[in-house]
Amino acid sequence: MYQLHIGSKNYSSWSLRPWILLKHFNIEFLEKNAPLDEEQAYREYIENGLLPCLYDEGFNVWDSLAIAEYLAEKYPQMWPENIKARARARCISAEMHSGFSNLRCTMPMNIKLRAQGGDLAFSVKQDIERICSIWREARQFAVTGPYLFGAFSIADAMYAPVVWRLHCYNVPLPDDAAIYRDVMLAHPAMQEWEQGAFTEKLVLSQEDMLLEAFGGRR
C-alpha cells in the first residue's frame, strides 16, 4: 500500500495535490501527517525535508508533480486520453508548479481564512487573469465532464490549491472561472480536506506561510 506523507491540511498546498489525486481515483493509501512545525520529525523519511513524499514499497518519490507523474505511470487515466489535451494538461500543470509567484506571495494557502476581499496589486491580477485563461482554454478540450479537460486529471489536482486561495481570499472571478471553482469546491475530496484543515490547531506566522507557498517547507 502507498504511504503519503503530508503537511498541514490548512497550509500545505503542495500536499493537497497528490492527496486529492489518490482520493479521486480511489487508490488505497495510508496517510501520514507531519505538521509543518515539526520539520526534524520527517527528515528521517524524506532526504530534503520537504513534503509531500510518497512511499511505494520502500521507494520514495517527492515533489507534488513528480508524485503525480509516478502515479500516472501506473494509472494513465490520470492524464487526458487525447494526445493534444494530454500535452496541454502537462503544460498547465508545469506552469502552476513553477509560476504565479505574485499570487502565492499575496495569498498563502490558509483554508480557515475567510477574507472580505479588496483591491489587488496589478501583478496579482495578472496572475489571476492568466489562471482564468488557462481554465478557459482547458475547458475547450472537454467533451463531457465538469473538470478542466472533462474528466478529473492531474491538471485539476495541480490547480486545487489555487481554487482554495481564490475562494478563501474572496476573489471575484468571471462566470466561467467561478463555475469551475465551484465544481472543485464541491468535490468530496476537497470537502474532506477542508474538514481536516478545520480540526487542526497549528497556527503559522506570515513568514512561515510564505515559506510554504514557495516550497520552502512544502
N, C-alpha and C positions, 0 to 999 in steps of 0.2 A: 504494500500500500504506500502511496505517496505520503510524504510529510511536507507540509508547507509551513515554514517559519515566517511569521508576520509581525509587524509592529502594531502600534496603537490603531484601532479602527477609527478613532476620531481624527487622527492627524496623518496617518501614513497612506498617502495617495499611491505610492509605489506598491504597497502590499495589497491594496484593493484589486489591482488588475489581474494577477494570476488567481486570486481567491474567487472573484466573480466568474472567471473563465471556467474553473473547475466546478463551481456550483452550477452554472448554466448547463454544462454538458453532462451533469450527473456523474462525474468522475469521483470515485471514493477517495478521500484523503483524510489524513489526520492533521488537524490544525494545531500548531504550536505557537503560542503567543509570547512574544518577548517585548515588553513595553520599551519605548524609546529612551526611557530614563535609566535603563539597565544595560547599557552598551556592553560592558565586560561580560555579562552573563551569556551573551550569544556569540561572542568571538570564538568560542570553542567549536562551533559548528559552521561558521562562515568566516573564511580567512580574512576578508577585508572589513568585517564588522558591519556590513550593510545588509539591510533587509529589503525585499523578501528573499528567501532562499528555499528552493525545492530540493528535497531528497528523494531519490528513486533507488531503492535497494543499495544504499550507501554512497551513491554517486550524487554530488550536489551541483546544482545549477543556480546561479544568482543573477540578479537584474530582471526586472519585470518582462522586458521584451525578449530577452534570451530564454526565460522560462516559457513564455508563450510559444516561441519558435520550437523549443524542445518538445513541448506537448503536442504541437501541430504535426510533428514527425510521426506521432502515434495516432493522432486524431486529426486527419487532414480536413475534416469538415469544419475545423476552427477558422479556416480561411474560405473566402468565396470560391465557388467551383469555377466560374468563368475566369479565364486567364487574365483578361484586362482588369476585371473587377478585383481579382486577387492581387495584381500588381499595384493597383491604386490603393487597396487596403494596406498593403505593406508600406507604400509611400506615406500615407497619412499617419500610420502608426509610428513610423520613424520620426516624422515631423513633430508629433505630440511628445515623443520620448525625449527629444533634444531641444525643443523650441518653447516659445511662449514664455520667455523669462520675465517679461513685464507683468503678465497676469499672475505668474507664480509668486513673484515678489509682493505684489499688492494684495493678493488673495490666497494666502496659505490655506491649505485644507483644514477646516475646522467644522465638522458636521454638526456640532451642537450650536453653532452660531446661527443667529437669525438677524442679519443686518437690515437696516432700514433702507439701504440703497443710498445713492448720492452721485455726485459728479465724479467721473473717472478721468485719469490722465489720458491724453491723446494716444500715447503708446499702448496703454491697456485697451483702449477702444479698438485700436488696430488689431491687437491680438484676438479680441472677441469677434471682430468682423471677419478675420481670417478663419476662425473656427466655424463660424456660421456658414461661410462659403464652402469650407471642406465638407460639412454635413450636407449642404445642399447638393453639391456635386455627387457625393457618395449615394445619396438617395436616388439619383438618376439611374444608377446601376440596378436598383431594386426592382424585381419583378413582383414578388409577393413578400409580405412581412414588413414589420414596422421599424426595423433597425437600419443601420447605415447602408448596408448592401442587401437589405431584405431580411435574411436570416442573421441571427446574432453571430458575431465573429470576433476575432482578436481586436479588430478596429474598435468595436463597441467597448470592449474591456479597457482598451488604452484610453478612451475618452470618458470612461466612467468617473474618474476623479474630477475632471473639469465640469462635468454635469453637476456634481455636488457643489463645486465652487460657485458656479453661476446661480445655483439655487440658493445657497446659504448667504451669499452676498447680495441677493435680491437684484440681480442684473436683468434689466429688460431686454427681451430678445425679439427678433422678427417672428412672425407667426409660425413659419415652417420650423425654425430652430426651437421654438418653445414647445411645439408638438413633439419633437424628438426628445427634448429634455424630459418632458412629462412621461413619455414612453419608458425612458430609462429609470426614472424615479419610481415608476410603478413595478419595475422588475422585482420579483420576490427576493432575489439575492441582494439587491440594493436595499430593500426594506429590512432584510435580516442584518445586513452590515450596519445600517443606521441604528437598529435596536442595540446591537453590540456596542456601538460608539456611545450611546447614551448611558450605558451601565458603567463606563469607565470613570475613574476618579482622577486620572492623570491630567495635570494642567501644565502645558508647556509655555515658556516665555515666547515673546515675539521672535527673538533671536533663534531659538530652537525650532520654531515653526518654519522659519526661513531656511534653516539647515535642512530640514526635511523636504521642503519644497524643491530645493536644488540638488537633492540626492545625497546630502552630506551624511545623513544617518537614516536614510530611506525607511 
